[in-house]
């Protein structure tokens, strides 16, 4: 006779499933936090409570949507429920569910003996408390015979609190931090403001891990976004535009150098000491954390974490009147063109979106500055928006450059970077000497007499010397590696320029001819249009000047490809320079005065001629900027002469001079007083103002056996650079 | 209509230059030909071209392995064996390309009637066109001359036979006379060299230097007109602004009544002499790099620079430059101003003895 039989489940299955499905305690805790995320919580607080050393508990408290009684039964008491399969997204914010199917209850078992779960929906007239004593699920009992308790409790704010007592494991700070990192991907870096006015938009998810002091029961923070990410970043960049449009920026919390105080800025007046206010932009605040993603500049554990977070979340987000404006700062958005410029320029200063972590808040209650697209996808490019974009990118690029400069200094001081791999052999020598020292010391200990003591002392001295010199070698190697990297970059730039420059010659000439033809044809149509005629003449003049300058630069590029060093006539060099930039100088209303001896060619010892030409160009471009800032007469004096066994070039200008406190810094790499151009500016603008120009000049001078200095300017001039080089030892013939 | 082909490997810039050079008013047309097509077109006996401009480096065309001088050599061989008619060849290339591909090798120089720096030429298209048309005209006139006896040569150059003998060079006359009428490119090349290389004929820049006059003087146009007896009035004279060097000296002694040769006088003396008959003239200033007071030539090194400078030179203090290749004996020797030579002391053409001697003077 047939009989219907049924599977029965032993209560011990709970324990077995718990331990097999959730092997590690960290995984268990992470799962519980993920459940909070799935419940649309905005904040979760995990506290390791210690009411007494022997009675510790975990409390996980969130402000999610909570559970109704039915949800509690379906979700918690019904094994293998398919709720998460049926509802793959959370009900309020539509989050993709992070928790694994049905793991939560076993996780609580994995963590401790007793579970108390309290939950409130904020809608029902009461909350519910579920109590489970896992110790009762023992072998030999049917699972359905072990009761769990559900009670109604007083109503409360929406959310769920889980308390796990009788913890099975100890918890170290590092384990807690691992848990925090496990839920890092769920967290938003900037959960401080809503994305938009829609209440259903996800405001973000923040997790804090705290630990209760066993004596005073004070809660101390173990891990949150600030402690695990932001505190490790290298600097904070702040920008303010006040109600009058005056913009100022600063660098604080700079781990790689000194902070920079507030300084006024206007991206279109980069050289101005007192830049004007913005025409349209008002009431803006920016805070951006900056990090150089280099393994040697971050603790090894932090590096990967920061890199991963920033690759997904890096960038500058924009908030308007407290609400986030998308897509600015989204992973695929490069509204400040930081990625673009970094990719294009291969600059040493890292300034891609992944190097920044920040927000810009604009207060525009009246809606006069900014206007959103009707599609709600970004802002219309109003004048204020354009000013904001250029200002923000200029400040970020400037700050990154300054911090790179600091990094260079620190590198030279050997305090930031770990020592590189030692030069082959030195390490072995050091180890052998240390072994010898130890052996001699042992021998001296057992031997009698002054000779043995002296031998030990001498060997110790040898070891000390080797150690010291080894450290010096390592520092030198590090510096050289850094310089080599920089030179590789510049060489690449130079090669690219040289490669293409010679192609421009006839194309440029042909363009000029075509332009002339077009001009003549149009002029014939209306010869009486004086304004057009004047404009065309002006354009023609500009082309002529550009042509002369381009020819000069092309000749430099061509000369650069000739790598042979040879004595260079400084007089010829200055003559070519005068021809090359003379027309450009005229357009800048610069009076260029050349003073060279009539016949003495002023030969230097063998050098690269193109390098000396680039020194003159560098002096010139610096002088032009300085004279523009000074707003007075623009006079240049280029004098050359011979004194003893040196030939010198003195390059003087009537610019705004060099402040005494920076005279000793101007030849250092990356030093610049200039605000960077906006990221969207053209490559030419970005190529200038890197703070490398005078450093390269000093390197060229040093390599040629000479030097470059700022010396007293002649009467009527404010700045004078003197490049002094060894004269050719042979006669000048 | 004069039709010139322009063989170049960069079609767009070449087309622009061709368009600029073409001028219906002058009946002058230039068309661009890619190197591969040029070999087909220009070596065809039926090709009707009046001249060819050729770039040196043609490597921008994929698969092109030849060069401008290579094509020019092929054309000259065919002109020599009579397969092709005679027409001028002009090397038209940028300075950088010439330096990179030819450098100091003069072996291809004689192939070309003119050697023009592209970047300099396009700054004065009208002047460049004028020289090309002049070149065509010389070929045309040479082609229509049955032979070059002394009478025909004198007539061709706009001189009397006596002036031809006094103002040119016996070697020139001999070579011209020996040029076979069935190979007009030889005779035309000879004439072109007289017209383009300072020697018997000099351009206005050298003319003013020899007179010691600043070319920007208000009185210079009138003085230039007064120099008509020395002006070149031979074939194609409308395309070549030149004066006979010996004619100038004759004019100086005969018309100006000087009793000392021009070259022996200082600038002051020349200006003083001229002031008797001409007004509005300013003296030529010698630049500090160029010593001496009796200027006669121009510094050749300064003229070669990317932005050429006209620097007058007194040969007494100049530094001689060795000639590249074969230079006709009637061509003026090349000099460099001392100051410029010192700045380019590694130029192998500089006469080291001159340089050391003059340098020792200023170093004292």
Interface residues (C-beta under 8 A of the other chain):
Chain A: X502 X505 X506 X507 X509 X510 X511 X512 X513 X514 X517 X548 X551 X552 X554 X555 X558 X566 X569 X571 X572 X575 X576 X579 X580 X598 X599 X600 X601 X603 X731 X732 X733
Chain B: X10 X12 X13 X14 X15 X16 X17 X19 X20 X94 X96 X118 X119 X122 X125 X288 X289 X291 X305 X306 X307 X338 X339 X342 X343 X344 X345 X346 X352 X355 X356 X359 X362 X363
